[in-house]
Amino acid sequence: MLNELWSDKKNKTWDYFTQEKYYNIMNKSEFVTGDVQRKDKDARQKTSY
């Protein structure tokens, strides 16, 4: 999933926009389910320990 995110050359930094894109990729891959209000927050939670 991270490879898919970073393969898009427009994604250069880990900011609100790329975090939301990453959540959408995880959702498409059924790693997460549902439609949350703060996709960026949920993406950060999935990538941290």
BELURRA-V48877 format. One record per backbone hydrogen bond with DSSP energy under -0.5 kcal/mol. NH is the residue of the N-H (numbers start at 0). CO is the residue of the C=O. E is the energy in kcal/mol with one decimal. If there is no record, write none. Layout:
# BELURRA-V48877
nh->NH co->CO e->E
nh->NH co->CO e->E
This chain:
# BELURRA-V48877
nh->4 co->0 e->-2.0
nh->5 co->1 e->-2.8
nh->6 co->2 e->-1.4
nh->7 co->3 e->-0.6
nh->7 co->4 e->-1.0
nh->8 co->6 e->-0.8
nh->10 co->7 e->-2.0
nh->11 co->9 e->-1.3
nh->14 co->12 e->-1.4
nh->18 co->14 e->-2.7
nh->19 co->15 e->-2.1
nh->20 co->16 e->-2.1
nh->21 co->17 e->-2.5
nh->22 co->18 e->-2.1
nh->23 co->19 e->-2.1
nh->24 co->20 e->-2.1
nh->25 co->21 e->-2.6
nh->26 co->22 e->-2.6
nh->27 co->23 e->-2.5
nh->28 co->24 e->-1.9
nh->29 co->26 e->-1.5
nh->30 co->25 e->-2.9
nh->31 co->25 e->-1.0
nh->35 co->33 e->-0.6
nh->38 co->36 e->-0.7
nh->41 co->37 e->-2.1
nh->42 co->38 e->-2.3
nh->43 co->39 e->-2.1
nh->44 co->40 e->-2.1
nh->45 co->41 e->-1.9
nh->46 co->42 e->-1.1
nh->47 co->43 e->-0.6
nh->47 co->44 e->-0.7
